[in-house]
């Protein structure tokens, strides 16, 4: 099966060339304890049978300095494309964005509004100061990854999607829906967002582990979400090495949880959607 990893992270061993500058001022535990270089990621991809991957900036290691993912993609364009962390509140954000994508090297950008080192959900991504960024992102036809938590900022997410319907927004980890509490309730809440045609979902181990634990009840989440969005708006990402499991284990987890979906849906989730979101991906590679 054709597989594209839509969400993995790399960290260089060379801290002089690529100094750490984590958002929030604190490096994440995984970045300290189990970093993986670009070369190491290629080895893991080969072990798992994954040909292409999206290198998502390790924000909790490098903040807004996207140098390492850019350099890694330039040295291995047959394996990687890069998504860099971006600050949309800068007065010159729109112009910087235009220079950063395309020939600038980035296939997409990521807004990091909440995470392990930023526990409070930020709502700044929907502030008026960010409107010019969103408008330009639509004009440039690029994918914007949004790391956020549904619930605290769902209202702001809807506002952005309604104001800028031409922008492709890829929701990291599906916004951390509370699948453990109720797969059915979480599924209904996520499915309701499908009315916004610009919204795509990134399915990672943070969701898949909860679905695996739910057993047969996992269908109460998956069925309404896949029916509402369609598999061509859902992409799988490993979150390696932030996840503790190996890359082959993370892929098997996804295959197990999604085993009951039709073959065409699984192919879209494991590769097709990522290739649509990031046209620079090809079917070359391992």
C-alpha positions as CSV (number, residue, x, y, z in Angstrom):
1,X,0.0,0.0,0.0
2,X,1.2,3.5,-0.8
3,X,1.9,5.3,2.4
4,X,2.7,9.0,3.1
5,X,3.4,10.1,6.7
6,X,1.8,13.5,7.0
7,X,3.2,14.4,10.4
8,X,6.7,13.5,11.7
9,X,9.4,15.6,13.4
10,X,13.2,15.8,13.1
11,X,15.8,17.3,15.4
12,X,19.5,17.9,14.5
13,X,22.4,16.7,16.6
14,X,24.2,19.9,15.6
15,X,23.0,22.5,18.1
16,X,25.6,25.0,17.0
17,X,24.1,25.1,13.5
18,X,20.5,24.6,14.6
19,X,20.2,26.1,18.1
20,X,17.1,25.2,20.2
21,X,14.5,27.9,20.6
22,X,11.3,26.2,21.7
23,X,8.0,28.1,21.8
24,X,7.1,28.6,25.5
25,X,10.8,28.6,26.4
26,X,10.7,24.9,27.4
27,X,11.7,22.0,25.3
28,X,9.3,19.1,25.1
29,X,10.3,15.9,26.9
30,X,10.4,13.8,23.7
31,X,12.7,16.3,22.0
32,X,15.2,15.9,24.8
33,X,14.8,12.1,25.3
34,X,14.3,10.6,21.8
35,X,15.2,13.1,19.0
36,X,15.5,11.7,15.5
37,X,17.6,13.3,12.7
38,X,16.5,13.5,9.1
39,X,18.8,10.6,8.3
40,X,17.3,8.6,11.2
41,X,13.8,9.4,9.9
42,X,14.7,8.0,6.5
43,X,15.9,4.8,8.2
44,X,12.6,4.5,10.1
45,X,10.6,5.2,7.0
46,X,12.4,2.4,5.1
47,X,11.8,0.0,8.0
48,X,8.1,0.9,7.9
49,X,7.8,0.9,4.1
50,X,6.9,4.6,3.9
51,X,8.1,6.4,0.8
52,X,7.4,10.0,1.5
53,X,6.8,12.1,4.6
54,X,5.9,15.6,5.7
55,X,8.5,17.1,8.1
56,X,6.5,19.2,10.5
57,X,8.6,21.7,12.3
58,X,9.5,20.6,15.8
59,X,8.0,23.7,17.4
60,X,8.9,22.6,20.9
61,X,12.6,22.5,19.9
62,X,13.0,25.2,17.3
63,X,10.1,27.6,17.6
64,X,9.9,29.7,14.4
65,X,13.3,28.8,13.1
66,X,12.5,26.4,10.3
67,X,16.1,26.0,9.1
68,X,16.5,22.3,9.8
69,X,13.3,21.1,8.1
70,X,14.1,23.3,5.1
71,X,17.7,22.1,4.8
72,X,16.6,18.4,5.2
73,X,14.0,18.7,2.5
74,X,16.4,20.4,0.1
75,X,18.9,17.5,0.7
76,X,16.3,14.8,0.3
77,X,13.5,16.2,-2.0
78,X,12.6,12.6,-3.1
79,X,11.6,11.8,0.5
80,X,10.4,14.9,2.3
81,X,8.4,18.1,2.1
82,X,8.5,20.7,4.8
83,X,5.9,22.4,7.0
84,X,7.3,25.3,9.0
85,X,6.0,27.0,12.1
86,X,4.7,30.5,11.4
87,X,3.8,33.6,13.3
88,X,0.7,35.1,11.6
89,X,0.6,38.1,14.0
90,X,3.7,39.8,12.5
91,X,2.8,43.0,10.7
92,X,4.6,41.7,7.6
93,X,3.3,38.1,8.0
94,X,1.6,38.0,4.6
95,X,4.8,39.1,2.7
96,X,7.0,36.7,4.8
97,X,4.5,33.9,4.0
98,X,4.7,34.6,0.3
99,X,8.5,34.4,0.4
100,X,8.6,31.3,2.6
101,X,6.5,29.0,0.4
102,X,7.1,27.8,-3.1
103,X,10.7,28.7,-4.0
104,X,11.2,29.5,-0.3
105,X,11.1,25.8,0.4
106,X,8.0,25.4,2.6
107,X,5.1,23.2,1.3
108,X,2.9,24.5,4.1
109,X,2.9,26.3,7.5
110,X,1.8,25.4,11.0
111,X,0.3,27.6,13.7
112,X,1.1,26.3,17.1
113,X,-1.6,27.6,19.5
114,X,-1.5,24.8,22.2
115,X,0.8,21.9,23.1
116,X,2.9,20.2,25.6
117,X,4.9,23.3,26.3
118,X,2.0,25.8,25.7
119,X,-0.8,24.2,27.9
120,X,-3.2,27.2,27.6
121,X,-5.1,27.3,24.4
122,X,-4.3,30.4,22.5
123,X,-7.1,32.1,20.4
124,X,-4.8,34.5,18.6
125,X,-5.0,32.6,15.3
126,X,-8.5,34.2,14.8
127,X,-7.5,37.7,15.9
128,X,-7.9,40.6,13.3
129,X,-4.2,41.0,13.2
130,X,-4.0,37.6,11.6
131,X,-6.5,38.3,8.8
132,X,-4.0,39.4,6.3
133,X,-2.1,36.1,6.8
134,X,-5.2,34.0,6.2
135,X,-6.1,36.0,3.1
136,X,-2.7,35.5,1.6
137,X,-2.7,31.8,2.5
138,X,-5.8,31.5,0.4
139,X,-4.3,33.3,-2.5
140,X,-1.1,31.2,-2.3
141,X,-3.2,28.0,-2.2
142,X,-1.2,26.5,0.6
143,X,-2.2,24.2,3.5
144,X,-2.2,25.7,7.0
145,X,-1.8,23.1,9.8
146,X,-3.5,24.2,13.0
147,X,-2.3,22.8,16.3
148,X,-5.2,23.5,18.7
149,X,-7.7,21.9,21.0
150,X,-11.4,21.7,20.1
151,X,-13.7,23.0,22.8
152,X,-11.8,26.0,24.1
153,X,-11.3,27.5,20.7
154,X,-13.8,25.8,18.4
155,X,-15.7,29.1,18.0
156,X,-12.6,30.8,16.8
157,X,-11.9,28.0,14.4
158,X,-15.4,28.3,12.9
159,X,-14.9,32.1,12.5
160,X,-11.7,31.6,10.5
161,X,-13.2,28.9,8.3
162,X,-16.2,31.1,7.6
163,X,-14.3,34.3,6.9
164,X,-11.6,32.5,4.8
165,X,-13.4,29.6,3.1
166,X,-10.7,29.3,0.4
167,X,-8.0,28.3,2.9
168,X,-7.1,24.7,3.5
169,X,-6.9,24.2,7.2
170,X,-5.4,20.8,8.4
171,X,-6.4,20.2,12.0
172,X,-3.5,18.5,13.8
173,X,-4.5,15.4,15.9
174,X,-8.1,16.3,14.9
175,X,-8.0,18.9,17.6
176,X,-7.7,16.3,20.4
177,X,-11.4,15.2,20.6
178,X,-12.3,13.4,23.8
179,X,-12.8,10.0,22.3
180,X,-12.1,8.2,25.6
181,X,-15.1,9.9,27.3
182,X,-17.5,9.1,24.5
183,X,-16.6,8.0,21.0
184,X,-20.1,8.8,19.8
185,X,-20.2,12.3,21.3
186,X,-16.7,13.1,20.0
187,X,-17.6,11.8,16.6
188,X,-20.7,13.9,16.4
189,X,-18.8,17.0,17.4
190,X,-16.1,16.5,14.8
191,X,-18.5,15.5,12.1
192,X,-20.4,18.8,12.6
193,X,-17.3,20.7,11.4
194,X,-17.4,19.0,8.0
195,X,-19.7,21.7,6.7
196,X,-16.6,23.9,6.4
197,X,-15.2,22.6,3.1
198,X,-11.8,24.0,3.8
199,X,-11.2,21.9,6.9
200,X,-9.2,18.7,6.7
201,X,-8.4,16.3,9.5
202,X,-5.0,14.8,10.5
203,X,-5.4,11.5,12.2
204,X,-2.5,10.6,14.5
205,X,-1.7,8.2,17.3
206,X,-3.2,10.7,19.8
207,X,-6.6,9.7,18.3
208,X,-5.8,6.2,17.2
209,X,-4.7,5.0,20.6
210,X,-8.0,6.1,22.1
211,X,-9.9,4.4,19.2
212,X,-7.9,1.2,19.7
213,X,-8.8,1.2,23.4
214,X,-12.5,1.8,22.5
215,X,-12.7,-1.5,20.7
216,X,-15.9,-1.9,18.8
217,X,-17.1,1.5,20.0
218,X,-14.4,3.1,17.8
219,X,-16.9,2.8,14.9
220,X,-19.1,5.3,16.8
221,X,-16.4,7.9,16.1
222,X,-15.0,6.8,12.8
223,X,-18.3,6.2,10.9
224,X,-19.8,9.7,11.4
225,X,-16.5,11.4,10.8
226,X,-15.6,9.6,7.6
227,X,-19.2,9.9,6.4
228,X,-19.2,13.6,7.0
229,X,-15.7,14.6,5.8
230,X,-15.0,11.8,3.3
231,X,-11.7,10.0,3.4
232,X,-10.3,12.5,0.9
233,X,-10.3,15.1,3.7
234,X,-8.5,12.9,6.3
235,X,-4.7,12.2,6.3
236,X,-2.7,9.9,8.6
237,X,0.4,11.1,10.4
238,X,2.6,9.1,12.7
239,X,3.8,11.9,15.0
240,X,7.1,10.1,15.2
241,X,9.2,10.5,17.4
242,X,6.9,12.5,19.7
243,X,5.0,9.2,20.0
244,X,6.8,6.6,22.1
245,X,6.2,3.8,19.7
246,X,8.4,3.0,16.7
247,X,7.3,4.1,13.2
248,X,6.4,0.6,12.1
249,X,4.3,0.2,15.3
250,X,2.6,3.5,14.7
251,X,1.7,2.4,11.1
252,X,0.4,-0.9,12.3
253,X,-1.8,0.8,14.9
254,X,-3.4,2.9,12.2
255,X,-3.8,-0.1,9.9
256,X,-5.5,-2.1,12.8
257,X,-7.9,0.7,13.7
258,X,-8.9,1.5,10.1
259,X,-9.0,-2.1,8.9
260,X,-12.8,-2.1,8.5
261,X,-12.8,0.9,6.2
262,X,-13.1,0.3,2.4
263,X,-9.8,-0.1,0.6
264,X,-10.3,3.2,-1.3
265,X,-10.9,5.1,2.0
266,X,-7.8,3.6,3.6
267,X,-5.7,4.5,0.5
268,X,-6.9,8.1,0.7
269,X,-6.2,8.4,4.4
270,X,-2.7,6.8,4.2
271,X,-1.5,8.7,1.1
272,X,-4.0,10.3,-1.3
273,X,-5.2,13.1,1.0
274,X,-1.6,14.1,1.9
275,X,-0.7,14.2,-1.8
276,X,-3.6,16.5,-2.5
277,X,-2.7,18.8,0.4
278,X,1.0,18.9,-0.6
279,X,1.3,18.7,-4.4
280,X,5.1,18.5,-4.0
281,X,4.7,14.9,-2.8
282,X,5.2,12.3,-5.5
283,X,5.1,8.5,-5.6
284,X,8.9,8.3,-5.7
285,X,10.8,7.0,-2.7
286,X,11.1,3.7,-0.8
